[in-house]
Amino acid sequence: MLFLTFSKQYILKHYHTIWHKENVIEKRKESYKVNKEQLIKEHSALKEQCQKYKLPFIEIQENYEKQMQGAVVV
């Protein structure tokens, strides 16, 4: 399992893309659109929980595709 988070800067710059592609991987039945501020809070909290419990995560900061290429999920 690998958790995916977005940095505040990434969310501010790519919010529209994040929202537009929310179902690409997860294939959600319903849309879960939140505003930028809420999304930043949620991803910050997820990052803190991953750090606290030593869970594997990637924080996308600038280039989604490039950072995901280096991710290995077992």
N, C-alpha and C positions, 0 to 999 in steps of 0.2 A: 504494500500500500504506500502510496506517495501522495501527499497533500499538495495542492496547487494554490498559491496565493499570489495576489497582485500587489505591488507597492503602491503607495499613495500617488506617486508621480505617474506611474503607468496608468492607473485608473483615471486620473485627471486628463491625461493625454489621449487615452484610447477607450473612454467610456462607451462611446457609440458602438465601436467594434465588439467590445465585450458583450454588450447587450444583444447586439445583432447575431452573435455566434454562440449564445448561451446554451443552445441545445445540440451543438455539433457532436460533442462527445457523450454527454449524458442522456440524450434523447428524452428529455422531460416531456411529460404530457401537458403540463401547464407552464406558462411563462411566470418567471419570478423576477419581475423588473423592480429594482429599487433605485433610489436616487444616488448620486455620486457619494454624498456624505455617508449614507448608510452602508454602501458597498465598501467604502474605505474603513469604516468601523468594523464591519464583519471580517474583512481580510486581516486587519490588524489583530483582532481578537483570535482568529484562527492561527496566525503566526505565533502569537504569545503562547497559545495552548500547545502548539507543536514544540516550541522551545522548552516549555515547562515539563512536558512529558517525554521529551527526547524522541519525538516522532519525526520521520523523514518528510521533508517538504522542500519545495522549490518556490522561491519568490521571484516572479517575473518582474523585472525592473525596466528593461528597455526593449528587447527584441524577443517576442514570444517564440517564434520559430527557432531561433538560434539557441535559446536557453533550453527549449524542450528537446532539441537534438542531443543534448548532453545528459538527458534524464534516462535512467534505466529503471524499469519497473519489473520486479521479480514476482 
